[in-house]
Amino acid sequence: MISTALFERLVAAASRAPSADNMQAWAFTPVGDGVEVRLEPSRVLPTDVNQMFAWVGLGAAVENLVIAASKEGIAATVDYPPALALQAAATTSLDAAVTVRLTHGGREDPLAAWIESRETNRARYDESPLEAATLDELSHATGEREAGVHWVSGAAGLDLMARMDARSTYIRLEHRPLHDELFDILRFSRRELEQKRFGLEFEGIGVPYALVRFARLLRYPSVMKLVSRLGIGRAVARHLAAKLQAAGAVCLVTARIAGPVGYVEAGRAMERLWLEATARGLAVQPHGVLPQYLTKLDVEPDGFTPHFAEVMRRHREPFAALFPCLPDERPAIVLRVGRAGSRPARHTVRLPLEQVIRVSEAAQR
């Protein structure tokens, strides 16, 4: 049985992981000599197709827990229940748990030193391409996770990625279900973010400062319709996506296994790559809209209007050309990687431990 103090240290490290829109859709339960990690349904985004982003985030949290355990002199193994491994993501119970089993022994993972300092950096990066050797070392850092890592660098590839990302971001701003969901989880002041402890701080996502002034009004359809007519939505999308053109490289992490286990493994690989980048003084920013919407087009094509569905269909071929993956690989997350001249002025807020810890019924009795 692990001690309460050790369990809380491991959960604190796990909770430092990145998650889509900072939703932190995870929960931790101590079980004997291990920890169960499952999704927290109240923080899974309704439009997250197959809960892919929630599972990727959970995978990153699991990897942090494994790495943090090594610092405590503990070896960790990750077990997936048959129900989670065999079922397709769309039919998997959100209560299915990944179990991290802990035993004494093992060596400290060098990445443990970088869990606290890993961050999302949305600044503009140096446009100098990252060296091939650096990309190889970042890929190698993912270890034996069941995930693929694919790189694009050079002006032509980055420009194409930026254009596809801009069109996908525009869909999120314009398509009513996606727009409404986005504005439900945006926090329009630091005070609001610190009260909620999850979600995105509007000012921190890198939109033009002028929009921050009247950001709250954009949640209303009439205002958004006017903004759309004026072309402001497209301009904002291009502004946010343009940073992809100023990257040392762009990375696609893929899932090599169907269903939740594949996305968890992709999240584990993503976190290791991100921590290795942090150790090397490199900045990282996730761009998830494009892989998610390409997946949504395959799984839930009716989730788009006919026009937006056609926009995404036009992205399939160039995306596949940029990232020639194996036939059974599925896009999970895109990362912008490079050298930034500055660090974020504010760190992302996290939920307190008591809100991400679940005590089992047996422990309560």
N, C-alpha and C positions, 0 to 999 in steps of 0.2 A: 504494500500500500504506500503510495507516494504521500509525502507530507503536504499539508496545506500550503506551507511557505514555498515549497518547490513547485507545486502545481500553479500557484499564483505567479511565480516568476516566469514559468514557461508560457502561461497564458498572456502575460504582459508582452513577452517577446513575440508571440504569435500574432497578437493584435497590432503589432507595428507593420504588418504586411499591407500592401496596397490592395484596394478593392474598387470595383467600378463605381464611380461617382461617390466614393467614400461612404458607401452604404454599410460596410462592415457586417455583411450578412452571415455571421458565423456565431456559433455557441459552443462552449467547451464544458465537458462533464468529466470529473475524475472517476475512473472505474478500475479498481484494483491497482495494478502496477501499470496503468496506462491512462490515456486521455481519449475520450471520444469527441470528435469534431463533426458538427452537423450544421446544416443551413438554419438560419433564423428566418422563418417565412415572412415575418413582418417587415424585414428589410431587404427582401428579394424584389427587384423591380418587376412590375406586372408584364412589361413588354420585353423582358429579358428572355429571348427565345431559348427554350430548353434549359433555362436557368444557367446558360453557359458562362456568363460573367460572374455569377454568384459562385459557381463551382471553381472557376479559375481563381477567384479571390480566396476561396477556402483552401485551395491547393497551396497558394502562397503562404497562408497562415500555417498550414501543416508543415511546410518546409522550414519556416522560421522556428517552429516548435522543435523540429528534429535538430536543427542547427544549434539552438539554444541549449537543448539537452546535452549535446556534446561538450559544451562549456562546463557543464555540471559533472562531467565524468560519467555520463550516461549514454548508452547506445540506444538508438530508437529504430524501430521497424514500423512500416506503415502497412496496415491490413485493410483491404476493401471487402465488405460483406458481399456474398454472392448476389444478393438482390441489387446492389449498387453496380456490380461489375457486369451483370448480365442484362439488365433492363436498359432500354433506350431512355435518354434523358427526359423525354416528354412524359414518360409513364412512371418515373421513379418517385417514390415518396420523399418529400423534403425532409422527413425525419430520419432517413437512412444515414448512418454515421460511419465516418472513417475513423479507424482506431489506430492510435499511435502507442505501440507497446514499448515499455522502457525497461532496460536491464543495465546493471552496473557494468562499466567498462567502456572501452573505446577511446579514441583520440579526439581532441578538440578540432572542430572544423574551423579553418582560418576565417571563413565568412562570418563567424559569430561576432567578430569585432565590429562588423559594419551594419548590424541590424538596426541599431539606434540612429545611425546617421543616414540611412537610405531615405531618399525623398524624391518627390516628383518635381522636376524643374521645367517650368513652362517658358523660360526665357529663350531668347534667340541664341542659337549655338554658332560656333565657328563653322564656316562652310568647308573647311579643309576635310577631305575624306579620311576616315579612320584607316589605318594600315591593315592590310590583309592579315598580318600576324596577330594584331589585336582582336580582329573579328574571330579568328580561329580560337584564340584563348578564351574569349567570352563564350563562344559556343561550347568549348570543352568544359567550362565551369558548370554546365547543366548536369554533368554526370550521366548516370544511366537512366534518367527519367524517360518515360515513353512519350517523348515529344520531339518534334522537329524544330530546327532553327535555320532560318533562311534569311540571307542578307541582300539588300540593295543599296548601292552607293553610286555616285556619279550624278551629274546634273540632269540627264534625261530621265533616269529612273525616279529620282526624287521629285522632279517636276510632275511626272505622271501620277505619282502617289499623292501629291498635294492637290491636284485637280480632282482626283477621285474622292479624296477625303473631304474636299470642300463641298462637292455635290451631296455626299452622304450626310455631312453635318447640316447642310441646308434642309434636307428631308426631316431631320430631327427638330429643326426649328419651325418647319412649316406644316408637317403632318400632325393633325390635331391630337390623336392619342399620344404620340411621342412628345409633342410640345407640352401637353398638359402634365404628363409624367415628369418631364424635365423641370417644370416650374414648381412642381410639388416638392422636389428635393433640393432646389436651389435655396441658399441662405443669403439674404440680401444685406446682411451686416455681420460683423465679427461677433457681436453680442448674440445674434440669433443662432449662429453656428455653435457658439459655446454653450448655449442653452440646450440645443438639440443634440449636439455631439456627433452627428453624422450628417451626410449630405455635402453638397458643394457650396463653397463660398463664391458668390457671383463675381466679385472683384478679382478673385484669385485665379479664374480660369483663362484670363488673358484677353477679355473682350476690350474693345476701345473704351477709354475712360468716359467718353460722352454718353455711352449707353448705360453705364453704371448709374448715372444720374436719374434716369427714368426707367430703370430695369423692372421695377414692380409692375409698371403699366403693361409690359409686354405679355403678361399672363392673360390679359383680356383679349378675346378673339377680334374685337373691333379694332383695337390698337395694332395687333399683330397683322391684321389684314392690310391696314394702312402702311405699316412698315414693309410688308411684302410688296405692295404696289410701288413703293418708292425704291425698291431694290436693296433696302438696308439689310434684309436677312441674308441675301446672297453675299453682300459685302462683308458681313460679320463672318460668315462661313469661310470665305476666302482668306480673311485676316487670320482666323484661327488655324487654317490649314497651311498657310504660307510658311509657317515655321518648319514644316517638313522639308521645304526646299533648302533650308539652312541647317542641315544635319550632317554629322559625320557619316552616318549610315542609318538605314531603317531596317528593323528586324521583324520578321513574322515568326511567331511561335505557333506551332500547330499541335493538334492532338492526334496521336497515332492509334488511339483506341476509341471506338464508338461509345457514346454515352457519357455519363458523369465522370467515370474513372479517367477517361481521356482528358477531359477538361481539368480535373484535379492535377493530373500529371503535367499538363501544360502549365498550370499555375505554379507548380513546384519548380519547373524548369525556368519559367520567367523570373521567379524570385531569385534563384541562384545566379542567373545572368545579371540581374539588376544589382545584386550585392557585389558581384565581381566588378561590375562597371563602377560602382561607388568606390570600391577599394582602389581602383585605377584613376580616380579623380574625374570620371566621366559622368555626364548628366544624362538622365533618362526621363522621357515622358511617354505614357501610354496613349495610343490612339485606337480606340476600340470600335468605333461606329462602323467602319467599313467591313471588318470581318463579321461583326454581328448581323449587319443588314444583308450581307451575302448569304449567311446561314438562314436568316429569316425568309429570304426569297425562296430558298429550297424547302423549308419546313412549313412556313406560314405565309405563302404568297398573298393570301387575301388580307394580310395585315398592312398592306400598302394600297394606296390608290393605284389605278391602272397606270397613271403617268409616272408615279414614283417607282412602281415595280419595273417599268421599262427602263428608267434611269439606272436601276441596279443591275438589270440584265446586261446593259451595255458595259458594265464594269467587269463582268465575269472573265471575259477573254483577256483583256489587258492585265488584270490582277493575276491570272494564272500564268501569263507570260513573264511577269515580273518575278513571281515566286513559283518556279517549276517544282511542285511538291510531288511526293509519291501519291499514287491513286487513292490510298486509304487515309491520307492526312486531311485534317479538317482545320480551317483557320480558327485560331483562338484569340490572339491579341497581336497588335502591332506596336512596336516600341520605336520611338525616335531616340537615337543615341548620338552623343557628341560632346564637344568641349564647350562649356558655358562660361561666360565671363563673370557671372554673378550667381549667387544662391538665392533661393526663395526668401523673401523677407519674413514670411510667417510659416510656421510648421502646421501640418494638418492636425486637426483636433481628433481625438479618439474617445470612444465611449469608455466610461469607467468599468473596471473589471466586473463589478456586481451585475452589470447589464449584459455581459457576454458569457457569464458562468451560469450553467444550469446544474442544479444538484439533483441527483437521481432520487426517485421515490424511495428506494431502499435505504439511501443515506439519510433521508429525512425521518425515517421511522426509528 
